Amino acid sequence: MWRREFALRLKLLAEWLKDHDLLDAAVEERLRRLETQMRSDKVMVAFVAEFSRGKSELINAIFFAGYKRRIMPASAGRTTMCPTELGYDSDVPPCLRLLPIETRLQPQALMEWRAVPEKWTRVDLDVNDPAQLAKAFEKVAEVRHVSKEEARALGFWHEDTPNDNPMTDADGRVEVPRWRHALINIAHPLLKQGLVILDTPGLNAIGAEPELTVNLIPQAHAVVFILAADTGVTKSDLAIWREHLITETDNTESRLVVLNKIDTMWDSLSTPVQIQAQIDRQRAVSAEILGLPREQVIPVSAQKGLVAKVNDDAELLEASQLPQLERALSQGVMGQRRKILRTAVSSGITDLRAEAGRAINIRRRDLAEQMLELKGLRGKNTSVIKHMRSRIEQEQVDFDVSGARIHAVRSVHLKLLRDVFTMLGTSTLKAEMAELTSALRQPGIKLGVRKAYSATFERLREGLRKSQKTSSEIQSMLTGTFRQLNAEYGFSLQAPREPELARYERDLDLVERSHTQYLGVSNTFRLAQPEFADRLVRALATRLRVVYESALGEVELWNKSAAAQLDAQLRERRRNFGRRIEAIERIQQAATGLDDRIIEIESQIAAVDELDAKLLELTSHLVSAPGGDAMPTETAALTA
């Protein structure tokens, strides 16, 4: 598998760098980031639909047909009661983890609960036992019956919107999901390649869980929206589409619409041509209503596709048109994500190569200087050689004195850097979220919700701009200092590329758009409830934390790159002084010492050239790993 191969190559590179004393703090950080990127780079595809659109059956047909039976519950009516993620983590055994619905009553956001495994109910899965799998997965459909007061506290009952409330039983109790979120860890071929499937409940459940609307669905790399072919786009379908899945600025290429249940149109009284014409009409009308190209609306029959796979019926599988959807997922969504990953990894490896290559170039330059120095001693007498030693020792003393000046420069650098860390730190973000929460709790805030959010995001953007301004000051200082040190000591310092914090402003814009989209008229009453507004802010804070941590990480890497360069040059220069004095001593002790030392340095220069060539070879192997022959197997994995 390409991920495993990449991780192995990265580990070999790290060991090689360490063995050759090339693993400084900046190189180590870049290695860690590459490893994290490959481990955590997931492709999330959200499957969204109102209930009874055949969403669970579609997931069965695509991912579980190899078991020759239904695995996800897919009976008539509502089967998915809580959001369910299907993914694969090799460090976790196959299992189903379920978060109790009662956690909504506590202040932690959903993302925080992920870090508390003991709060989840865990069911171990036997991947070789289809019946056990199916039985375990039935748990995602479990419900509880609670009082209206508890349903209101959990976010499922609203007096102001009675049409959206769930049914009550004879005792006046309300049916709510038993679980808030489910995580399924299973080694499906596509999931092992980094695909994560998010299976969502219908409109009411989506609206009740802010984590879905402002975090998970907006951050999904693609959305598969499922309609029923016999009804087309209904009012509730359109509500989900407009409120949660699309905005004017969205990239619609990442949206696929599935016109499911085309088998309901397989009328024995109509000819195949007439049936296809009817499907084509429904496809065209749905595309027009949703504002999508016709090619992104794919008619299928998930149920017939599953039956065809179970019975190995190639003709029925072709009629179900399921393979067309599988190709759109594998070649479109996964293919595009691979290109993005390949570009990011390639850029990271180029930076890694440049970082490690600097230390090699320092060694090469120092050896070249030694070579010139030693060749200049040929034919010189003892007093000249003795004078040379005195000069080297004086250079060493002068260089050691310069350490205090370099330390002073670093102190100023770190002071400015602390300002950036404060502006992008957790405490700043917490203060902003507390201020937003306070604003939302003001009486009569209903009509001023958008204004409160807008003010918060403007302050966040201003903080990023100040951080960028300070980092620019640091960059100017580094450039000037490095230029001066290069001139005085013959260093080859080069200020690393300044962090581009402006792109995190764009990330803030995306978060704001997906969030304010949720502040429409349909949610006005919910937003007026303090506990719901609190949940929404916590969900927002979770997503913003990711943006800020990424920005901070970039600033930290920039700092490490600058500091590591300086440390490497200082370290190599001190070693160089030692090697030069040692060479003079050897020359003083033996007449043949000079020629021997010149030959030795020539061999060291050749060894440094070999190091450089090996670094290029090892990093080139890494660049070729993502996207190699092992990657385009996704279509096969889908149809397996």
Buried (B, 14 or more C-beta within 10 A) or exposed (E): EBBEBBBEBBEEBBEBBEEBEBBBBBBBBBBEBBBEBBBEBBBBBBBBBBBBBBBBBBBBBBBBBEBEBBBBBBEEEBBBBBBBBBBBEEEEEBBBBBBBBBBBEEEBBBBBBBEEEEBBEBBEBEEEEBEBBBEBBEBBBEBBBBBBEBBBBBBBBBEEBEEBBBEBEEEEBBBBBBBBBBBBBBEBBBBBBBBBBBBBBBBBBBBBBBBBBBBBBBBBBBBBBBBBBEBBBEEEBEBBBBBBBBBEEBEEEBBBBBBBBBBEBEEEEEEEEEBBEBBEEBBEBBBEBBEBEEEBBBBBBBBBBBBBBBEEBEEBBEBBBBBEBBBBBBBBBBBBBBEEBBEBBBEBBEBBBBBBBBBBEBBBBBBEEBBEBBEEBEEEEEEEBEEBBEEBBEBBEEBEEBEEEBEEBBEEBEEBBEBBBEBBBEEBBEEBBEBBBEBBEEEEBEEBBEEBBBBBBEBBBEBBBBBBEBBEEBBEBBBEBBBBBBEEBEBEBBBBEBBEBEEBBEBBEBBBBBBBBBBEEBBBBBBBBEBBBBBBBBBBBBBBBBBBBEBBBBBBBBBBBBBBBBBBBBBBBBBBBEBBBEBBEBBBEEEEBBEEBBEBBEEBBEEBEEBBEBBEEBBEBBBBBBBEEBBBBBBEBBBE
